[in-house]
Amino acid sequence: MNEQKVENAISEHEFNKLSDATMDDLVTYLEDLGDNMEIDDFDVEYSQGVLTLSLGSVGTYVINKQPPNRQIWISSPISGPERFDYHADRDAWICRKTSDTLGELLQRELQNALPLGNLNIPIS
């Protein structure tokens, strides 16, 4: 495994503020997407920092906050598990292994998995 070591100096308070805003934006976007599109077996649930996005035959995404590590973790039915650290210089959650942002990963995977036009996921 060729992961970069990332020193994450944000406080717990700052982590909670940033990760809550990211999760809230993502939940709102996905709920609106599900309400406005006809997608079979599409379901979004969010509780206690854990977002579950069910996409029927595509599979289920689980996106959750990890306060002890100051990270957001994702389990993708397409690419598997990834960890994201917040980088203030890019104002984005960045994957340790791929350097993708959380938004880029979700944009790419959902765009390919769902029969929709262009998506515009509002997170970095």
N, C-alpha and C positions, 0 to 999 in steps of 0.2 A: 504494500500500500504506500503510495507516494503522496501523503497528505502534508500540506504546509502546516507548520506550527503557527497558530494565530494567538497573539496575546490580546485578550479581550478585556479592556480596561473599563468598560461601562459599568456603572453601579447597578445594583439590583433594581432600584427605583427607575433608572433610565431604561433598563432592559424591559421592565414591565410596561412602561409608557410606550416605547417603540413597538414592542411585540404585540401589545393590545391593539394599537392603531393598525398595524399590519393585518392582524387577524380579523379585526372588525371590517376593514376595507375589503378583504378577501371574501368574507362571509356575505357582505352586502352585494358584492359583484356577482358571486355565484348564485345567490338566491334570486337576484334579478334575472340572471341568465336562464335559470330553470323556469321562472315564471313567464318569460317572454319567448322561449323556444320550446318546441315539441321534442323533448328528448326522453326516450323510454327509460324507465327505472332511474331517473335522475333524482338524487336526494342529497340535501345538505343538512348536517346537524352540527351544532357548536355548543359545547358545554365544558366549563372548567378548563379552558385553554386548549381543548382538543377539537379540531375540525375534522369531520368525516364527510367525504364527498363520494357518494356511490354513483357509479356510471354503468350499471347493469353489466353487460357482458364484457365491458372494458376492464372492470374491476373497481376497487375502492382505494381512494387516497386517504391517508391519515396524516394530518399536519398538526403538530403540537409544539407548545412552548416547553423549553427545558431551562427553567430558571437557574438551577445550580451551575449549568454550563454556559448560561447566557446565550443560548442558541435556539433556533427554530429547527425542528426535525421534520422530515417528510418521509413517508413510506409510500412509494409510487408503485402501482401495478405494472408500470411500463419500465421504469429505470431502477427500481429498488429503493433502498434507504439512502438518504443524503442528510448532511448537517449543514446549517447555514449560520454564519457569524455576522453580526452587524458591523459594517464598515462606515464610519461617519464621513470619511472623505468621498465616498460614493453615494452616501445616504441610501444604502442598500444592504440586503441580507445576501451574503456571498457564500457559495458552496466551497468548502475547503478543497475538494478534489478537482472540480472542473472550472472553478472561477465564474460559473454562471450565477446570475442572481436568481432568487426564488421566483420572481416574476417571469424571467426568461424561461426557466425550466417548465413552469406551469403553462405558459403561453405556447411553447413548442409542443408539449405533450397533449394538451387539450385541443389545440388546433388540429393535430393529426388524428386524434381519437374521436372527435365529435364531428358530425356532418353539418358544420356551421360555416358561416362566412368568417371574416377576420375577427378575431377576439382582441380585446384591448384590456388586459388584466392590469388593474391600477396599482400594482405594487412593484417595488424594486427588489 
